[in-house]
Amino acid sequence: MTPGLRADLAALAEVAGVLDSIATRLDRLVGERAARLAPPAVGSDEVSRGVAAAVGRAADEVGADLVDGARQARGFAAALRAQAGAMARADAAAAVRAD
């Protein structure tokens, strides 16, 4: 380990949990509200259909970005947990060597 490195492993785990919670909320948001973000055409004319289609495409892009953000948040959470675990194991190994 790096000499003098200190980390609050419980805080790392807490942050990882918050990131997982955010990811879950993003997934739920997309699942529950995605269909409502794409409005139906107000009329049967070409402009109404075009506007509705454009808004629908924009909603799909926002949904895809939210899903990607959720995936990234879960990746960050997993990395924090892995790092905290590695630090805990290194601390335990150092304590054994010190005895």
N, C-alpha and C positions, 0 to 999 in steps of 0.2 A: 504494500500500500504506500501511498504518498505520505511521507512524514508530516505530522501535524494536521492531516485531513480529518475533519470532524463533520458528521452528518447526523441529523435527527431522523433515524430510520422510521420511527413511528409517524413522523410528519410526511416522509416520502410515501408511506403506505396510505396515509390519509389523502394526500394529493392524488394518488393513483385512483383511489375510490371516487373522488370528486370527478376526475376525468371520465371514469366509467359511467358515472351517473349522467354527466353531460351527454355522452355518446348515446346512452339509452333514451334520453329525452329527445335528442335529435332524430333518432330512428322512429320514435313514437310520433313526433311531429310530422315527419314525412308520411308515415303510414296512415295517420288519422286525417291529415288535412290536404294531402296532395291532390285528391280528386276535387276538392272545393276551390283549389287555386286556379283551375282551368275552367273559366266560365263558358256556358253555352252561347252560341251566337244569338244576339238580340233579335235579329231579323234573318230573313233568308237571302238577303242581297249579298253580293260579292264582298262588299266592304265589311259588313258585320261578320261574315264567315272568316274573312282574312284577319280581322282584329282578334276574334276569338281564338283562331289558330295560333297567332303570334303570341298572345298571352299564355296559351297552353304550352307552347314551346319554351317560353321564358320560365314558366312554373316548373317544367320538367328539368330545366337546367339548374334552377335553384335547388330542387329536390336532389339532383345528382350531387351538387356541391355539398349539401347537408349530409348526405350519406357518406361522401368522401371525408368530410370533417369528422364524422363519428368514427370512421375507420382509423383515421389518424389519431384521434384522442385515445382510442383503445390501444393503439400501438405505443403511444407515449406512456400510458398507464402500465403496460406490460414491461416497457423498458425501465421505468422507475422501480417496479417490483423486482425485476431481475437485478438491478444495481443494488437495491437495498439488501437483497438476499446475499449477493456476493460480498457486500461490505460486512454483513453480519457474520458470514462464514470466515472472512479474513480476520475480523476482530476476535472470534472464538479461537481460531488457530493461533493468533498472536498471544492470547491469554494463556493457552496451553503451553506455548513455548516459554512464556515468562515464568511459569511455575517451576 
